[in-house]
């Protein structure tokens, strides 16, 4: 399993942008499917988006058009670019990785990074 570490969380005001980083070690991230998830207080963890090894990306409806997953193969890292933030984006954000094959589980997780958006 690859080891993942997120960074880049913090405080933002509504309308501002943040970029989260997911740094990998012990494996090649560009060969895996990399996902971003978030968990707000009192709520279940939810899917934010994922980037397939071939480059295709998909996003939750709530972030479509505002969030973008970027890949830097040379740095073995992925990024979650978050634009036009809203208070409902407040959550702990996690990156995860899995083999890019059908029905494989998300078996590598980072420790999470807090994002707080004020109105």
C-alpha positions in Angstrom: 0.0 0.0 0.0 1.2 3.5 -0.8 1.5 6.0 2.1 -0.3 9.3 1.7 0.0 12.6 3.5 -2.3 15.6 3.0 -1.4 19.2 3.5 -2.7 22.6 2.6 -5.9 22.9 4.7 -6.7 26.0 6.6 -9.2 28.9 6.9 -10.8 30.6 3.9 -13.6 33.0 3.4 -16.5 32.2 1.0 -15.4 32.8 -2.5 -11.8 32.2 -1.9 -9.6 29.3 -3.1 -7.5 26.6 -1.4 -5.2 23.9 -2.8 -4.8 20.7 -0.9 -1.8 18.4 -1.6 -1.6 14.6 -1.4 2.0 13.4 -1.2 2.7 9.8 -1.8 5.5 7.5 -0.8 6.1 3.8 -1.2 4.3 3.6 -4.5 3.6 5.4 -7.8 0.5 7.5 -7.4 0.0 8.1 -11.1 -0.6 4.3 -11.6 -3.5 4.3 -9.1 -6.9 5.8 -8.9 -6.7 8.7 -6.5 -9.7 10.0 -4.7 -10.6 12.8 -2.4 -13.2 12.5 0.4 -14.4 14.8 3.1 -16.2 14.5 6.4 -18.0 17.3 8.1 -18.9 17.3 11.8 -21.8 15.0 12.5 -21.9 13.7 8.9 -20.7 10.6 7.1 -17.7 10.7 4.9 -18.6 11.7 1.4 -16.9 11.3 -2.0 -15.6 14.5 -3.5 -13.8 13.4 -6.6 -11.4 11.0 -8.2 -8.8 10.9 -10.9 -8.2 7.6 -12.8 -4.8 6.5 -13.8 -5.6 7.2 -17.4 -6.4 10.8 -16.5 -10.2 10.8 -16.5 -11.7 12.6 -13.5 -15.1 12.6 -11.9 -16.6 14.8 -9.2 -19.5 15.0 -6.9 -22.3 17.2 -8.0 -21.8 19.5 -5.1 -18.2 20.4 -6.2 -18.5 20.0 -10.0 -17.2 23.1 -11.7 -15.5 24.4 -8.6 -13.0 21.7 -7.6 -10.3 20.2 -9.9 -8.0 17.2 -9.2 -4.5 17.8 -10.6 -1.7 15.3 -10.9 2.0 15.9 -10.8 3.6 12.6 -11.7 7.2 14.0 -11.3 6.4 14.9 -7.6 4.3 11.7 -7.0 1.6 14.0 -5.8 -2.0 14.9 -6.5 -3.7 18.2 -5.6 -7.3 19.2 -5.0 -7.8 22.8 -6.3 -10.8 24.2 -4.6 -12.3 27.4 -6.0 -15.3 29.5 -5.0 -15.4 27.9 -1.6 -18.7 27.9 0.3 -19.3 27.3 4.1 -20.7 23.9 3.2 -17.2 22.8 2.1 -16.1 22.9 5.7 -14.8 19.4 6.5 -11.8 17.3 7.1 -10.5 16.3 3.6 -8.8 13.0 2.9 -7.0 11.7 -0.1 -7.1 8.0 -0.8 -5.7 5.6 -3.4 -6.7 2.2 -4.8 -5.8 0.0 -7.7 -7.4 1.3 -10.8 -9.4 -1.9 -11.5 -13.1 -2.7 -11.1 -14.3 -3.0 -7.5 -11.0 -2.5 -5.8 -11.3 -1.0 -2.3 -9.8 2.3 -1.3 -7.0 0.8 0.7 -4.6 3.7 1.3 -5.7 6.8 3.2 -4.0 9.9 4.5 -4.6 11.4 7.9 -6.8 14.2 6.7 -6.5 18.0 6.7 -9.1 20.5 8.0 -10.7 23.0 5.7 -12.9 25.7 7.3 -14.8 28.2 5.2 -16.4 31.2 6.8 -19.3 33.2 5.3 
